[in-house]
Amino acid sequence: MENLVVRAETIIKNNQLRLTKQRRSLINLLVHQPDHYLDITMVDRQMRELYPGISHNTIYRNLEEFEELGLVEITQRSNCRAVKFSCADGTHQHHHHFICQKCGRVQEIQMPKWPSDFYEQQLPGAQITGHSFELYGLCAQCSRQQTSK
């Protein structure tokens, strides 16, 4: 966990951002649950408890900056946005996730590369700017617990 904090702080400094106590706290909050997405409103609430004067905009701006630096991954859920510390090593490698619907654990999965024109052929004239792909189910541990009942 300490290595993740050091890596994040180094990336922040190398990108000429100040390493404020609020940014350190935000990193520490996310690093303590690196394999779970956290509801951004919950992160906002916890940060505002630590720093009553901090604005919502500051928290969201920092999360967006962290995402641009590859430190966090932000996803859209059906009812909210969620964030987790990035499982990539800071190289902005594209990857996908399996998310356990019982315990919420997130695991990185590798996907085969499709031909670059695979989607363009299905969407003539469209410009694809990105995508999101997540698999849902029960992780091995939750699956074992369910079958042992």
Protein Blocks (a to p, Z undefined) as FASTA:
>chain_A
ZZmmmmmmmmmmmnopacdfklmmmmmmmmmmmmbccdfklmmmmmmmmmmmbcfklmmm
mmmmmmmnopaccdddfkbccddddfbehlopacdddddfklopacddddddddfklmmm
mmghiacfbdcdddddddfklmmmmmmZZ
